[in-house]
Amino acid sequence: MSEITLEDKVTFLSTSSNYDEWTVDVQAIETHMSWVFLTDRFAYKLKKPVANDYLDFSTTNLRRHYCQEEVRLNQRLAKGVYFGVVPLTQGADGRLEFSGEGEVVDWLILMRRLPATSSLEYCIRNNSIPAQSIETLGAKLAQFYAYGQQIHMPLGLYRAWFSDGIDEIMVELREPAHDLPVDALNEIASLIKTFLLRRAHLFDQRVRDSRIVEGHGDLRAEHVYLESVPLIVDCIEFSKKLRAVDAAFDLSFLALDCERLGTREVGKQLFDVYRKIMKDDPPSELLHFYQAYHACSRARIALWHLKEPQYRQSPKWVMQAREWLLFAMRHAKLMEVNS
């Protein structure tokens, strides 16, 4: 039998007649780390065989493990959405099929397809956020952090994560090929590093107060669905370290993403609910620090797309990185003003 390539798998999964359930068509969506295939009722997620400093999906067994982890971890905030892990097999005739008796060539996450019109991103863009939904979402997230697994660590380690992280981010952002504004990058990095030194006690206090928990790690508006019970999908499954976050750090990312989409009010509402339920009032300068850091990280992730041949010629990703750097500068300056 010939070796099955990623392209073979994508072609198979993009063809509606290959599915057991009837579907009008299949919508294939490529992301940086995976392919998602949407049928009328379900979503199938295929992880790409990629490996870098942060994750390793290079083997079938590793992809199976992280598919299982993704299902397990997302039960916390999206119960009833993730059904399980399905093998993709190759029969004796060389053809691919779902859960066949042949050799397992990959693994798929099977999910309920959620309506795009209920995503928080869609609702913000279309000015259609349901009444009381943000308060309900804020309460769900606050309870998630209240009962989440606490992460204990030395005080200095938490600060070191940010210090080392911004150094790594800036190395990539400063690459000449990206032609990003070096003076702005230097100013943002200087403000962040100076804040870490001068306001070290803020970070230490978050650790002392047991605010570091196993959170979501990638809390963006596109991952939030405003159904009658809000659902939050697609948490980071490949790194417990990246899920070890201050609850305010997690929420700050969602607030920043909503700001990018055109509204600061959603973030304000979420934090109002969080403060009331958690009896926790993180300083505004710390929240601006978190958002400046998040924006730098997102700028780097935008540029990662340029490493893949299909994205290399598109100006979209450098433009997106520049947009994120505007938010990084805004919050870095607000961080300085409020400190």
Order of alpha helices (4+ residues) and beta strands (2+ residues): alpha-beta-beta-beta-alpha-beta-beta-beta-alpha-alpha-alpha-alpha-alpha-beta-beta-beta-alpha-beta-alpha-alpha-alpha-alpha
